[in-house]
Amino acid sequence: MRVLVACEFSGVVREAFRKRGHDAWSCDLLPTEIEGKHIINDVKSVLTFGLWDLVIAHPPCTHLSVSGARWFKDKQKERWEAIQFFMFIACNHAKKICIENPISIMSTVYRKPDQIIQPWQFGHGETKATCLWLKGLPKLVPTNIVEGREARIHKMPPSKDRGRLRSITYQGIANAMAEQWG
């Protein structure tokens, strides 16, 4: 299966699919952190010209997440562009699509997510509510429910790497995607 992991620089989800034998590529404006098939480009052009069986997208949440709602009034243009980008992915012609984002305004602007997952359902003793908007895919089934409900990501102190670190997909979730959707 040809898989595009959109807006992923870490390579975590891409490599989970590659380990299961899929032709998986990641695409981001940033270089990849794990050597592999990675396209440094605007995802829009890759989605327009590529024929993908499955698209898993992690669009930037800065202007969508409800945690940033207090700044929405000052960033109308950025929010509108973020909504348009999300919808561009949602309306792609791939038969299978997953868009991953935190709890966001997309629940109102677009539709409620099909599923909300937590890292502790996939082997990581942490909380980070993650919404999945699905097309042609079943809901993810938890693979390893563990104790611990640490809000590590939420409590992360400010730093130059904070945004990058917060956006990396948990390995257990990436593995579940590859096992269940691949």
C-alpha positions, 0 to 999 in steps of 0.5 A, spaced: 500 500 500 502 507 498 502 511 504 503 518 505 504 521 512 503 528 511 506 533 516 510 528 519 518 530 520 519 525 525 518 519 521 515 515 527 509 513 523 512 512 516 517 507 519 511 503 523 508 502 516 515 501 512 516 495 517 510 492 515 512 492 508 508 498 505 511 503 501 510 509 506 513 516 505 513 522 510 512 529 507 513 536 511 517 542 510 522 540 515 527 535 514 526 528 517 529 526 523 529 518 522 533 517 515 527 514 510 523 516 504 521 523 506 519 529 501 521 536 503 515 540 500 508 543 501 504 537 502 498 540 498 503 539 492 504 532 494 497 530 495 495 533 488 500 529 484 501 523 488 496 517 488 496 514 495 492 509 498 492 511 505 493 518 507 495 520 515 495 527 516 498 531 522 496 538 520 499 544 524 494 545 530 497 552 532 491 556 530 486 550 531 487 547 538 482 549 543 488 550 547 490 557 543 482 559 543 484 565 547 488 568 541 483 566 535 481 573 535 488 576 534 489 571 528 483 570 524 487 570 518 492 564 520 486 561 523 482 561 516 488 558 513 489 553 518 482 551 517 483 551 509 489 546 510 485 541 514 479 541 509 484 540 503 486 534 506 479 532 508 477 533 501 483 529 498 481 523 493 484 518 497 480 512 499 483 512 506 484 518 510 486 519 518 487 526 520 490 527 527 489 533 531 488 535 538 481 537 540 480 543 536 475 548 532 474 543 527 469 539 531 465 545 530 467 548 523 467 541 520 465 535 524 466 531 530 472 527 530 470 519 529 475 517 535 479 521 541 484 516 543 489 517 549 497 515 549 495 510 555 491 506 551 497 504 547 502 503 552 504 510 554 502 512 561 500 519 559 494 523 557 494 527 551 487 527 548 488 526 540 482 526 535 482 522 529 477 524 523 477 518 519 475 516 512 474 509 510 478 507 516 475 503 522 477 506 529 483 504 532 482 499 537 487 500 544 493 495 544 496 496 551 492 500 556 497 502 561 497 505 568 499 512 569 495 518 567 501 523 567 500 530 563 507 530 560 506 534 554 501 539 557 506 540 563 512 541 558 516 547 559 517 553 554 523 551 550 525 552 542 524 545 541 517 545 545 513 545 539 517 539 535 517 535 541 509 536 542 508 534 535 511 527 535 507 521 535 507 516 540 510 509 538 505 505 540 499 509 536 504 509 530 504 501 531 497 501 532 495 505 526 500 500 521 498 494 524 490 495 524 490 500 518 496 497 514 
